[in-house]
Amino acid sequence: MTISEALNNRRCMRAFKQDPIPREVLIKVLKDAAQSPSWANSQPWEVFVAEGETLQRIKAAYADCYAKAVKAEPELSRPVEWTDAAKKRQKGLYPDMVRDCGDAAQQFGVLNQRMFDAPAVVFLCKDKILNHWSVFDLGAYSQSLMLSALENGLGSIVAVTLVNYPEVLRKELNVPDNLQLIVGIALGYTDENNAINNFNSARSPLEENVTFCQ
Ligand SMILES: Cc1cc2nc3c(=O)[nH]c(=O)nc-3n(C[C@H](O)[C@H](O)[C@H](O)COP(=O)(O)O)c2cc1C
């Protein structure tokens, strides 16, 4: 698989099989991700991997929060404003999912709430004193991790819903007070039988985002 093939074939998977991920595969993926660039090689990512009973407890606590309609409060606040261009692209997301996945698209919300039934979730944190440049570095780390996952036979999804209830994660993962929870990445073997994984999100033509200046 070339890098270009990986970039073009990686898509977020939203339903996983229950099979656990061998520890050596997880370690390979995490080592690959650690090769990501960062400001002055600061490597600001602090990573917590939830599996097994710990992840089961997190999923159960999240289910309880959703059942009680507890307000989701990720520690990195959600965006407040979008450009018209971004709004237009976002509007196309769900119709395109219905086009590709049919009725399975209706599971979008519930699968988010169930953490996509993933056997492993990687939570990315940074120290609270670090600013948005370190979030930038975590973005690079996320993409590296997901591309390595793909090469190692795993599906992945980066999702803010995974960090909807930081207090649950802080308790179960013993996240130190100095850290801010930024995002989660669910990993697992893709459930090919769930049509929600057929979603192939579109990209804008280059002219929309790129300006050549000669
Ligand atoms: C920071 C970030 C947060 C995201 N949060 C969610 C989420 O909460 N739930 C979800 O289903 N997808 C989430 N996504 C996945 C995006 O919807 C997805 O990346 C986008 O639609 C492009 O599709 P693709 O990744 O399959 O190419 C998130 C992606 C990013 C980068």
PDBQT file of the ligand as one rigid body, heavy atoms in Angstrom, charges set to zero:
ROOT
HETATM    1  C1  LIG A 301     -11.823  16.244  15.107  1.00  0.00    +0.000 C 
HETATM    2  C2  LIG A 301     -12.809  15.273  14.507  1.00  0.00    +0.000 A 
HETATM    3  C3  LIG A 301     -13.936  14.897  15.228  1.00  0.00    +0.000 A 
HETATM    4  C4  LIG A 301     -14.840  13.982  14.686  1.00  0.00    +0.000 A 
HETATM    5  N1  LIG A 301     -15.907  13.581  15.446  1.00  0.00    +0.000 NA
HETATM    6  C5  LIG A 301     -16.757  12.639  14.963  1.00  0.00    +0.000 A 
HETATM    7  C6  LIG A 301     -17.815  12.151  15.787  1.00  0.00    +0.000 A 
HETATM    8  O1  LIG A 301     -17.989  12.567  16.928  1.00  0.00    +0.000 OA
HETATM    9  N2  LIG A 301     -18.611  11.179  15.277  1.00  0.00    +0.000 N 
HETATM   10  C7  LIG A 301     -18.437  10.676  14.017  1.00  0.00    +0.000 A 
HETATM   11  O2  LIG A 301     -19.203   9.783  13.631  1.00  0.00    +0.000 OA
HETATM   12  N3  LIG A 301     -17.430  11.121  13.216  1.00  0.00    +0.000 NA
HETATM   13  C8  LIG A 301     -16.580  12.067  13.673  1.00  0.00    +0.000 A 
HETATM   14  N4  LIG A 301     -15.533  12.512  12.892  1.00  0.00    +0.000 N 
HETATM   15  C9  LIG A 301     -15.311  11.903  11.579  1.00  0.00    +0.000 C 
HETATM   16  C10 LIG A 301     -15.684  12.842  10.431  1.00  0.00    +0.000 C 
HETATM   17  O3  LIG A 301     -17.078  12.903  10.291  1.00  0.00    +0.000 OA
HETATM   18  C11 LIG A 301     -15.005  12.314   9.157  1.00  0.00    +0.000 C 
HETATM   19  O4  LIG A 301     -13.611  12.365   9.313  1.00  0.00    +0.000 OA
HETATM   20  C12 LIG A 301     -15.393  13.104   7.902  1.00  0.00    +0.000 C 
HETATM   21  O5  LIG A 301     -16.765  13.002   7.661  1.00  0.00    +0.000 OA
HETATM   22  C13 LIG A 301     -14.630  12.610   6.684  1.00  0.00    +0.000 C 
HETATM   23  O6  LIG A 301     -14.875  11.243   6.498  1.00  0.00    +0.000 OA
HETATM   24  P1  LIG A 301     -13.722  10.142   6.491  1.00  0.00    +0.000 P 
HETATM   25  O7  LIG A 301     -12.878  10.340   7.725  1.00  0.00    +0.000 OA
HETATM   26  O8  LIG A 301     -14.444   8.836   6.509  1.00  0.00    +0.000 OA
HETATM   27  O9  LIG A 301     -12.907  10.339   5.241  1.00  0.00    +0.000 OA
HETATM   28  C14 LIG A 301     -14.631  13.437  13.391  1.00  0.00    +0.000 A 
HETATM   29  C15 LIG A 301     -13.498  13.827  12.687  1.00  0.00    +0.000 A 
HETATM   30  C16 LIG A 301     -12.591  14.728  13.219  1.00  0.00    +0.000 A 
HETATM   31  C17 LIG A 301     -11.346  15.080  12.446  1.00  0.00    +0.000 C 
ENDROOT
TORSDOF 0
